[in-house]
Amino acid sequence: MTRELNIPAPDPTRPPLTANVFHAVRSANTKLMPMFPYAEDGCLVPCANVFSGGKGYGIGVFNHTNSVDEVSITFASVGSGIRSGDVFVGAREHMVGAFFHEEESDQNLMVIVVVQRQSEAGVAQHESLSFICAKCQASLSRVEYPAKTGHAAADVAPALETLTEGAAWAREFNASEELRTCKKCGHLNAPFPLRVWGWEDYRRNYETAEKARALYLSEATRQPKRKVPHAAP
C-alpha cells in the first residue's frame, strides 16, 4: 500500500522568495548572512558567506555545536580544502573556517551557503560556540544559548542568534587576556578577527533597525494635533 504525500501550500505570511547568492553577498555585512527574513519554527534558513584573501583577512577557526543539521553548498572556492561544488552535511559538533591552505593568500576566495532547518514549534533548539587554542587546540572559551528565541512581534523576523550571541561572546573574549590564555599550555591567543566575520555589524544594524521600526510605527500611529479655529472678530 502506497501513501500519497502532499506538499502543503506556502504559508501566506511567508511567501516564497528567491535570491542570487552572488548578488546577495555583494552587500553582506556579516558571514552567515540570512538570505531571507524567515527564521521561525520549521523554516529553512539559508545563510550566505563570502571570504576573500589578502593580508589582514585571515579568518581563523572556532568550534560550533548545533542541535539541528547544517547543509553546506559551495558555489565557488579557490585555495581551500573545500572545493567548488562540494555539498555536505557536517557533524552536529564541527569546526568552522574556510580552511585555506595559506591563510592570507591574495588568491583565496569562497562563496558558500549554509542551510539549517529550524526545529518545529515546541521543540527546543540550542547552539554553542567555543574558541580553541592556536597552539594546542584546547578549548578556551565557550558560550551556550537557545537558538530559536523568536521575536516579541509576530510579524517581525527574528535575529539569527548565532550572530548576535557570537558578537557578544567574541567581544568578551577579545577584551580579556585571561580568557585568551590557554589553561593547558599557557599560550596567549590573538583576538578573534571579529571585524572580518562581521557579527558585530550585524548585531548593531539589527538593534538599530528594530529601534527605527518602533519609532516609525509610533510616529505613524500618532494622532495629529487638532487645529483650534480662530474666533470670529
Secondary structure as GFF3:
##gff-version 3
##sequence-region A 1 233
A	DSSP	alpha_helix	21	24	.	.	.	ID=ss1
A	DSSP	three_ten_helix	25	27	.	.	.	ID=ss2
A	DSSP	beta_strand	33	34	.	.	.	ID=ss3
A	DSSP	beta_strand	44	52	.	.	.	ID=ss4
A	DSSP	beta_strand	62	66	.	.	.	ID=ss5
A	DSSP	beta_strand	70	78	.	.	.	ID=ss6
A	DSSP	beta_strand	87	89	.	.	.	ID=ss7
A	DSSP	beta_strand	93	96	.	.	.	ID=ss8
A	DSSP	beta_strand	109	117	.	.	.	ID=ss9
A	DSSP	beta_strand	126	132	.	.	.	ID=ss10
A	DSSP	beta_strand	139	146	.	.	.	ID=ss11
A	DSSP	alpha_helix	161	175	.	.	.	ID=ss12
A	DSSP	alpha_helix	177	180	.	.	.	ID=ss13
A	DSSP	alpha_helix	194	197	.	.	.	ID=ss14
A	DSSP	alpha_helix	199	221	.	.	.	ID=ss15
###
